[in-house]
Amino acid sequence: MSENHSGREESVSTIESATIQPIPADQRHGRNRDMFTIWFGTNIMILAIVTGALSTTRFGQPAWSAALAIIAGNLFGAIFMALHSAQGPRLGVPQMVQTKGQFGSLGSILIVGVVVCMYLGFFISILVFGGQSLASAIPFLSEKAGIVVLATISVCAAIWGYTLIHAYARIMTWASGLVLLMAFVWAFIVHSVPAHFFSTDTATPAGFLSTFGACAVWQIAYAPYVSDYSRYLPAKTGPRPAFWMSYWGTSIGSILPMFLGAGIGLLRPHTDPVVALTQATAGISVVVVVVFSIGVAATNAMNLYCGTLCTITIAQTIFPRFDPRGRERALVATGLCALASSVALTGGSDFVATYKNFLVLLLGSLVPWTAVNLVDYYLVRHGDYVVEDFYKRDGGRYGRVNWPAVGCYLIGVAVQLPFMIIGTAFIGPIAKMLGNTDISLIVGLAVVSPLYYFTATVSARRRNCSAAGDVSAVGSDREPATRLHPQPPNRQEPPHRCVTGTKNLPTGAGPGAENAGE
């Protein structure tokens, strides 16, 4: 795979000026391997270890079954995540801006609003969890002080933007990777492994599928913002390098810490995973917990950056002349961080426990969105979008509301409910019949993908037939003399064309343009 450096790269010390605007060709920069480091480095964190521990504690799987489910779930979910990442170099816009191409300008607000709520919830939960982890490792640091430290790091990275976040991830790739290796050695070589560690008699289909689903959803949760971190890559990068670097970065970066978590769960099945990690890595536990907690801050910076761009996207949709830049991103990011931090400091663990159930529902609502987005991009439009139409009040050729897409999305949410388990608050009837196994992810993808493809192609065929009828009607009304000079064939503009960056955009295209479709 070739590396690309073209374009003027901003310094890490420079605050990013763009927000949701298309990235012009002369500002595209970066290397293919940046997609590996950002997803590898930010996945090695405490939260991934805790997720891996679920396989052997809550779901009761032995080592071999837990490892197989973790590998399979991550490799499966990462397919969808990486397919979204591959869209960034071609279109050069944030993922939620591009969602207007499927749902329409106003229809997309439904999806973007869900994403804002979800990532604010993630941000708050990770603040609380990271604050607890830091307090457990550093005696003089309280939990609330830990929350403030992580929030400050996250908001600074979100304000500085794209280049700093990538640099942060490159550092964490090496730091977290080295500490992860040390943790494996300390937990399973320096300390003895009990005889039951390799037991093979407790594997169950329900536990395997639950572990598989948790890991797959871990990956799909990145889908709404993954292309935000590939949109600066030069267009000539192409989809394949962006796909594979993102795919292997997020897969390996998630599988390894989840392996550690699964092993820690077997070593100390009745102990809190963070405490168990501290005990299993006695001697280097402070370094392990601190580095992994700093990794959490990198992930939270990405959550805040995404939530900020999504909030700006909603504002620009309502006010098309709004042209936000670095200052506006800083103000929105600071406001969202202040809101989230106040909830984390006052609500703490009680809020997280209540919000976890809601997050499961929000994550479930991502599944039909990712199905609609990927089918539309790869199978219906083949990546051909008119980028300037994303910023028009009336949605341009994509309209205000694309009802077929919205309808498929709502059907997808509804069809998952009987198969869904929302913490302790709700167990769907079919999930209960399957031994409390949540397979809503598979059901949502299997239903929405063909449904949207059929609906979109039928709708496109009807529009084409209607347009052809209008042309015939106009032609039949012409004077006979006009037929002496027929127009040469194949001169009409194709129904969809891709505008990459702003190179081919008309003057003033993008947010705040005079031709904002009013």
VMD Tcl script that draws the C-alpha trace (Angstrom):
set ca {
  {0.00 0.00 0.00}
  {1.39 3.36 -0.98}
  {1.73 6.19 1.48}
  {0.27 9.62 0.75}
  {1.66 12.91 2.05}
  {0.12 15.35 -0.44}
  {-1.37 18.59 0.80}
  {-0.41 21.01 3.52}
  {-0.44 19.34 6.93}
  {-1.33 21.45 9.94}
  {1.06 21.52 12.88}
  {0.03 19.70 16.04}
  {0.22 23.06 17.83}
  {-2.23 24.66 15.36}
  {-5.94 24.62 16.10}
  {-7.87 22.99 13.27}
  {-9.81 25.61 11.30}
  {-12.35 23.35 9.54}
  {-15.38 21.81 11.17}
  {-18.03 20.28 8.89}
  {-16.89 21.88 5.62}
  {-15.63 19.69 2.76}
  {-11.84 19.41 2.98}
  {-10.24 20.98 -0.15}
  {-7.69 18.98 -2.13}
  {-4.81 21.27 -1.14}
  {-5.55 20.69 2.56}
  {-5.67 16.90 2.33}
  {-2.80 15.18 4.09}
  {-1.88 12.10 6.04}
  {-0.65 8.54 5.59}
  {-2.50 5.27 5.26}
  {-0.96 4.01 8.49}
  {-2.59 6.90 10.39}
  {-5.82 4.91 10.14}
  {-4.11 2.01 11.87}
  {-2.59 3.97 14.73}
  {-5.69 6.00 15.58}
  {-7.84 2.89 15.95}
  {-5.19 0.68 17.51}
  {-3.99 3.25 20.03}
  {-7.42 4.42 21.18}
  {-8.89 0.92 21.63}
  {-6.27 -0.24 24.14}
  {-7.93 1.09 27.27}
  {-9.60 0.06 30.51}
  {-13.06 -0.07 28.94}
  {-11.96 -2.68 26.37}
  {-10.50 -4.81 29.19}
  {-13.77 -4.61 31.11}
  {-15.73 -5.56 27.97}
  {-13.49 -8.58 27.47}
  {-14.00 -9.59 31.09}
  {-17.74 -9.90 30.47}
  {-17.08 -13.01 28.35}
  {-15.78 -15.03 31.29}
  {-17.61 -13.38 34.20}
  {-21.13 -12.45 33.11}
  {-21.36 -14.81 30.11}
  {-19.48 -17.68 31.78}
  {-17.30 -18.75 28.87}
  {-14.05 -20.74 29.20}
  {-10.84 -19.34 27.77}
  {-11.08 -20.95 24.32}
  {-14.74 -20.00 23.76}
  {-14.22 -16.46 25.03}
  {-11.19 -15.98 22.76}
  {-13.03 -17.34 19.72}
  {-16.09 -15.14 20.34}
  {-13.94 -12.05 20.91}
  {-12.06 -12.63 17.66}
  {-15.19 -13.40 15.63}
  {-17.24 -10.51 17.04}
  {-14.54 -7.92 16.47}
  {-13.66 -9.13 12.98}
  {-17.34 -9.10 12.03}
  {-18.19 -5.68 13.50}
  {-15.02 -4.11 12.13}
  {-16.21 -4.80 8.57}
  {-18.96 -2.22 8.96}
  {-16.75 0.22 10.83}
  {-14.05 0.08 8.14}
  {-16.56 0.41 5.29}
  {-17.60 3.73 6.82}
  {-13.94 4.76 7.19}
  {-13.36 4.16 3.47}
  {-15.93 6.87 2.66}
  {-13.80 9.67 4.16}
  {-11.07 10.10 1.51}
  {-13.63 10.16 -1.33}
  {-16.15 12.66 0.07}
  {-14.00 14.65 2.53}
  {-16.86 15.40 4.93}
  {-17.83 14.17 8.41}
  {-19.94 11.00 8.51}
  {-23.08 12.67 9.86}
  {-22.99 15.34 7.14}
  {-22.89 12.57 4.55}
  {-25.95 10.99 6.20}
  {-28.02 13.75 4.59}
  {-27.43 11.93 1.30}
  {-29.54 9.03 2.57}
  {-32.10 10.65 4.87}
  {-32.45 14.19 3.51}
  {-31.52 17.45 5.21}
  {-34.21 17.34 7.90}
  {-34.56 13.55 8.01}
  {-30.92 13.26 9.03}
  {-31.54 15.27 12.21}
  {-33.21 12.18 13.70}
  {-30.01 10.16 13.25}
  {-27.61 12.95 14.21}
  {-29.61 13.66 17.38}
  {-29.38 10.01 18.42}
  {-25.62 10.09 17.85}
  {-25.17 13.24 19.95}
  {-27.06 11.65 22.85}
  {-25.12 8.42 22.53}
  {-21.67 9.98 22.52}
  {-22.49 12.35 25.34}
  {-23.54 9.26 27.30}
  {-20.27 7.55 26.39}
  {-18.33 10.66 27.38}
  {-20.00 10.82 30.81}
  {-19.66 7.09 31.46}
  {-15.97 7.05 30.52}
  {-15.31 10.11 32.71}
  {-16.82 8.34 35.71}
  {-15.11 5.05 34.97}
  {-11.74 6.68 34.21}
  {-11.94 8.81 37.34}
  {-12.52 5.70 39.45}
  {-9.58 3.93 37.76}
  {-7.18 6.83 38.37}
  {-8.31 7.16 41.99}
  {-7.70 3.44 42.57}
  {-4.14 3.69 41.24}
  {-3.10 7.09 42.64}
  {-3.85 7.33 46.39}
  {-3.74 11.14 46.64}
  {-6.13 11.63 43.68}
  {-9.86 11.58 44.37}
  {-12.42 10.21 41.93}
  {-13.78 13.69 41.16}
  {-10.30 15.04 40.61}
  {-9.68 12.19 38.18}
  {-12.84 13.14 36.30}
  {-11.67 16.75 36.00}
  {-8.22 15.66 34.75}
  {-9.66 13.40 32.05}
  {-12.25 15.99 31.00}
  {-9.56 18.67 30.65}
  {-7.35 16.44 28.47}
  {-10.34 15.46 26.32}
  {-11.66 18.96 25.71}
  {-8.20 20.32 24.85}
  {-7.70 17.59 22.24}
  {-11.20 18.17 20.81}
  {-10.57 21.92 20.54}
  {-7.18 21.49 18.84}
  {-8.83 18.98 16.54}
  {-7.93 16.42 13.92}
  {-4.12 16.64 13.82}
  {-3.62 16.61 17.59}
  {-6.00 13.67 18.04}
  {-4.07 11.67 15.44}
  {-0.76 12.58 17.13}
  {-2.21 11.59 20.52}
  {-3.25 8.22 19.06}
  {0.20 7.58 17.60}
  {1.78 8.11 21.02}
  {-0.80 5.86 22.70}
  {-0.18 3.14 20.11}
  {3.34 2.69 21.42}
  {2.69 3.49 25.09}
  {-0.47 1.39 25.45}
  {0.92 -1.42 23.30}
  {4.04 -1.72 25.46}
  {2.05 -1.59 28.72}
  {-0.42 -4.15 27.38}
  {2.46 -6.54 26.68}
  {3.80 -5.97 30.20}
  {0.35 -6.65 31.66}
  {0.11 -9.99 29.83}
  {3.54 -11.02 31.10}
  {2.80 -9.99 34.70}
  {-0.69 -11.50 34.85}
  {-0.05 -14.85 33.17}
  {3.71 -15.54 33.39}
  {5.11 -13.77 36.45}
  {2.05 -14.83 38.46}
  {0.90 -18.45 38.34}
  {-2.21 -19.44 36.38}
  {-4.71 -21.67 38.25}
  {-5.56 -25.13 36.92}
  {-9.16 -24.23 36.03}
  {-7.94 -21.47 33.69}
  {-8.05 -23.76 30.65}
  {-11.26 -25.57 31.59}
  {-13.43 -26.52 28.59}
  {-16.69 -27.65 30.17}
  {-18.64 -24.38 30.61}
  {-19.05 -23.11 27.03}
  {-22.64 -22.32 26.01}
  {-24.14 -21.06 22.72}
  {-25.92 -18.24 24.56}
  {-22.70 -17.06 26.22}
  {-20.77 -17.29 22.97}
  {-23.39 -15.29 21.05}
  {-23.61 -12.68 23.81}
  {-19.84 -12.21 23.75}
  {-19.88 -12.09 19.95}
  {-22.64 -9.45 20.00}
  {-20.92 -7.28 22.61}
  {-17.69 -7.24 20.57}
  {-19.47 -6.59 17.26}
  {-21.44 -3.69 18.76}
  {-18.16 -2.33 20.20}
  {-16.95 -1.91 16.62}
  {-20.21 -0.66 15.10}
  {-20.37 2.05 17.78}
  {-17.47 3.74 15.96}
  {-19.40 3.89 12.66}
  {-20.98 7.36 13.13}
  {-17.61 9.07 13.38}
  {-14.98 6.82 11.84}
  {-14.83 8.76 8.55}
  {-14.37 11.98 10.54}
  {-10.79 10.75 11.02}
  {-10.18 9.74 7.40}
  {-11.72 12.77 5.65}
  {-8.38 14.61 5.45}
  {-6.66 11.77 3.58}
  {-5.89 12.61 -0.07}
  {-8.61 11.41 -2.42}
  {-6.05 9.31 -4.30}
  {-5.62 7.22 -1.14}
  {-8.57 5.21 -2.35}
  {-11.03 3.15 -0.33}
  {-8.98 -0.04 0.05}
  {-6.04 1.32 2.10}
  {-8.41 3.30 4.34}
  {-10.55 0.18 4.81}
  {-7.77 -2.27 5.63}
  {-5.76 0.04 7.88}
  {-8.89 0.94 9.86}
  {-10.02 -2.70 9.90}
  {-6.83 -4.19 11.28}
  {-6.12 -1.25 13.59}
  {-9.48 -1.45 15.34}
  {-9.63 -5.28 15.27}
  {-6.20 -5.94 16.75}
  {-6.43 -2.93 19.08}
  {-9.69 -4.30 20.53}
  {-8.99 -8.05 20.52}
  {-5.77 -7.85 22.54}
  {-7.09 -5.87 25.55}
  {-10.28 -7.95 25.48}
  {-8.12 -11.08 25.69}
  {-6.49 -9.57 28.75}
  {-9.88 -8.82 30.26}
  {-11.17 -12.34 29.59}
  {-8.07 -13.80 31.26}
  {-8.36 -11.45 34.24}
  {-12.00 -12.55 34.58}
  {-10.90 -16.19 34.79}
  {-8.19 -15.40 37.33}
  {-10.56 -13.45 39.61}
  {-14.16 -14.06 38.49}
  {-15.82 -12.47 41.52}
  {-13.74 -9.28 41.61}
  {-14.36 -5.94 39.89}
  {-12.34 -6.04 36.63}
  {-10.32 -2.90 37.44}
  {-9.46 -4.19 40.91}
  {-8.68 -7.61 39.43}
  {-6.34 -6.02 36.88}
  {-4.57 -4.15 39.66}
  {-4.13 -7.36 41.64}
  {-3.01 -9.43 38.65}
  {-0.36 -6.84 37.68}
  {0.89 -6.18 41.20}
  {4.24 -4.43 40.94}
  {3.41 -2.49 37.78}
  {-0.29 -1.88 38.46}
  {0.08 1.90 38.81}
  {1.73 2.19 35.39}
  {-0.86 -0.13 33.81}
  {-3.93 1.64 35.18}
  {-2.56 5.16 34.58}
  {-1.54 4.50 30.95}
  {-4.81 2.74 30.14}
  {-6.75 5.56 31.80}
  {-4.89 8.13 29.68}
  {-5.92 5.99 26.70}
  {-9.50 6.47 27.85}
  {-8.96 10.23 27.58}
  {-7.94 9.81 23.93}
  {-11.13 7.91 23.20}
  {-13.17 10.51 25.07}
  {-11.54 13.29 23.03}
  {-12.82 11.50 19.93}
  {-16.29 11.17 21.47}
  {-16.36 14.90 22.26}
  {-14.97 15.87 18.85}
  {-17.66 13.78 17.15}
  {-20.42 15.10 19.40}
  {-19.28 18.64 18.62}
  {-19.31 18.11 14.85}
  {-22.74 16.47 15.10}
  {-24.13 19.38 17.12}
  {-22.73 21.82 14.55}
  {-24.27 19.71 11.77}
  {-27.72 20.08 13.34}
  {-27.25 23.85 13.70}
  {-26.08 24.21 10.08}
  {-29.04 22.17 8.85}
  {-31.45 24.55 10.54}
  {-29.43 27.67 9.65}
  {-27.76 26.93 6.27}
  {-25.80 30.22 6.22}
  {-24.04 29.27 9.46}
  {-20.34 28.76 8.62}
  {-18.70 27.39 11.81}
  {-14.92 27.31 12.17}
  {-12.40 26.57 14.89}
  {-13.78 29.15 17.31}
  {-17.31 27.75 17.09}
  {-16.00 24.20 17.55}
  {-14.13 25.31 20.67}
  {-17.25 26.94 22.12}
  {-19.49 23.95 21.40}
  {-16.90 21.44 22.67}
  {-16.41 23.43 25.87}
  {-20.17 23.63 26.43}
  {-20.72 19.92 25.86}
  {-17.76 19.05 28.08}
  {-19.04 21.31 30.87}
  {-22.49 19.69 30.65}
  {-21.08 16.17 30.66}
  {-18.59 16.88 33.45}
  {-21.26 18.37 35.70}
  {-23.39 15.25 35.25}
  {-20.39 12.98 35.90}
  {-19.44 14.91 39.04}
  {-22.95 15.06 40.48}
  {-24.61 11.92 39.15}
  {-21.58 9.66 39.17}
  {-22.13 5.92 39.27}
  {-25.90 6.28 39.77}
  {-26.22 8.07 36.46}
  {-24.01 5.56 34.65}
  {-26.01 2.61 35.97}
  {-29.27 4.20 34.78}
  {-27.87 5.43 31.49}
  {-26.34 2.08 30.50}
  {-29.75 0.69 29.62}
  {-30.52 3.72 27.47}
  {-27.16 3.37 25.73}
  {-28.04 -0.20 24.72}
  {-31.15 1.11 22.99}
  {-29.19 3.92 21.32}
  {-26.57 1.45 20.09}
  {-29.37 -0.72 18.72}
  {-30.64 2.27 16.78}
  {-27.26 2.52 15.02}
  {-27.68 -0.86 13.34}
  {-30.44 0.14 10.88}
  {-28.61 3.41 10.19}
  {-25.38 1.65 9.26}
  {-27.33 -0.75 7.02}
  {-29.04 2.13 5.19}
  {-25.83 4.13 4.86}
  {-23.65 1.31 3.55}
  {-26.24 -0.07 1.14}
  {-26.88 3.41 -0.25}
  {-23.18 4.26 -0.56}
  {-21.86 0.99 -1.99}
  {-24.81 -0.62 -3.77}
  {-27.22 2.16 -4.77}
  {-25.14 5.30 -5.49}
  {-21.68 3.65 -5.66}
  {-20.15 6.58 -3.78}
  {-21.47 9.23 -6.19}
  {-22.81 12.16 -4.18}
  {-23.07 15.89 -4.88}
  {-21.38 17.22 -1.76}
  {-22.63 20.81 -2.02}
  {-26.22 19.56 -1.77}
  {-25.53 18.34 1.76}
  {-25.42 21.98 2.89}
  {-28.59 23.26 1.24}
  {-31.71 24.03 3.23}
  {-33.90 21.95 0.92}
  {-31.35 19.14 0.69}
  {-30.81 19.65 -3.05}
  {-31.38 16.43 -4.94}
  {-31.60 14.54 -1.63}
  {-34.63 16.51 -0.43}
  {-35.71 17.51 3.03}
  {-36.85 14.04 4.12}
  {-36.18 10.80 2.27}
  {-39.16 8.85 3.59}
  {-38.10 5.43 2.25}
  {-34.83 5.68 4.21}
  {-36.55 6.99 7.35}
  {-39.19 4.25 7.08}
  {-36.58 1.50 6.73}
  {-34.70 2.93 9.69}
  {-37.77 2.94 11.95}
  {-38.71 -0.58 10.84}
  {-35.17 -1.67 11.66}
  {-35.39 -0.26 15.18}
  {-38.78 -1.89 15.76}
  {-37.83 -5.32 14.40}
  {-34.85 -5.54 16.78}
  {-36.87 -5.01 19.97}
  {-38.16 -8.59 20.40}
  {-34.56 -9.83 20.09}
  {-32.99 -7.16 22.33}
  {-31.84 -7.21 25.94}
  {-31.67 -3.76 27.51}
  {-29.77 -4.42 30.72}
  {-32.18 -5.43 33.47}
  {-34.94 -3.12 32.23}
  {-36.16 -5.13 29.24}
  {-35.72 -8.60 27.77}
  {-37.40 -9.14 24.42}
  {-39.70 -12.19 24.16}
  {-37.62 -13.88 21.47}
  {-34.38 -13.09 23.33}
  {-35.90 -14.79 26.36}
  {-36.84 -17.83 24.25}
  {-33.22 -18.03 23.08}
  {-31.95 -18.30 26.64}
  {-31.50 -14.56 27.25}
  {-29.41 -14.14 24.11}
  {-29.39 -10.83 22.26}
  {-29.14 -11.30 18.49}
  {-30.82 -8.00 17.59}
  {-27.69 -6.85 15.73}
  {-27.89 -9.72 13.24}
  {-31.65 -9.35 12.82}
  {-31.43 -5.60 12.20}
  {-28.76 -5.97 9.52}
  {-30.51 -8.91 7.87}
  {-33.85 -7.09 7.63}
  {-32.88 -3.51 6.83}
  {-30.14 -4.13 4.23}
  {-32.29 -5.91 1.60}
  {-35.35 -3.85 2.52}
  {-33.60 -0.54 1.88}
  {-31.92 -1.79 -1.30}
  {-35.28 -2.86 -2.73}
  {-37.00 0.36 -1.61}
  {-34.24 2.63 -2.91}
  {-33.96 0.94 -6.30}
  {-37.74 0.93 -6.83}
  {-37.95 4.60 -5.87}
  {-35.08 5.47 -8.23}
  {-36.71 3.55 -11.06}
  {-39.97 5.43 -10.57}
  {-38.18 8.77 -10.56}
  {-36.35 7.89 -13.76}
  {-39.56 6.77 -15.46}
  {-41.28 9.98 -14.36}
  {-38.38 12.08 -15.68}
  {-38.41 10.16 -18.97}
  {-42.15 10.79 -19.29}
  {-41.65 14.51 -18.75}
  {-38.99 14.62 -21.45}
  {-41.26 12.77 -23.89}
  {-44.11 15.15 -23.16}
  {-41.93 18.17 -23.83}
  {-40.60 16.61 -27.03}
  {-44.09 15.91 -28.39}
  {-45.06 19.58 -27.99}
  {-42.19 20.89 -30.09}
  {-42.65 22.31 -33.56}
  {-41.66 19.87 -36.36}
  {-38.89 22.24 -37.45}
  {-37.05 21.73 -34.18}
  {-36.67 18.05 -34.93}
  {-34.40 18.82 -37.90}
  {-31.55 19.38 -35.46}
  {-31.78 16.71 -32.74}
  {-29.49 16.94 -29.77}
  {-26.58 14.50 -29.81}
  {-27.18 11.49 -27.59}
  {-25.71 10.95 -24.12}
  {-25.17 14.61 -23.39}
  {-27.30 14.77 -20.26}
  {-25.65 14.93 -16.85}
  {-25.62 11.61 -14.99}
  {-28.12 11.37 -12.15}
  {-25.38 11.23 -9.52}
  {-21.88 12.62 -9.59}
  {-19.25 12.73 -6.92}
  {-17.70 16.02 -5.92}
  {-14.56 15.37 -3.93}
  {-13.55 18.08 -1.51}
  {-14.14 21.55 -2.87}
  {-12.10 21.34 -6.05}
  {-15.18 21.10 -8.25}
  {-17.60 22.96 -6.01}
  {-19.25 26.11 -7.31}
  {-18.12 29.35 -5.74}
  {-19.42 29.62 -2.19}
  {-20.39 25.96 -1.86}
  {-20.52 24.53 1.62}
  {-21.93 25.95 4.85}
  {-22.87 29.59 4.66}
  {-23.03 29.61 0.87}
  {-25.19 32.09 -0.96}
  {-26.64 29.22 -2.98}
  {-27.85 27.47 0.13}
  {-31.04 26.30 -1.51}
  {-33.28 28.87 0.05}
}
mol new
graphics top color blue
foreach p $ca { graphics top sphere $p radius 0.5 }
foreach p [lrange $ca 0 end-1] q [lrange $ca 1 end] { graphics top cylinder $p $q radius 0.2 }
display resetview
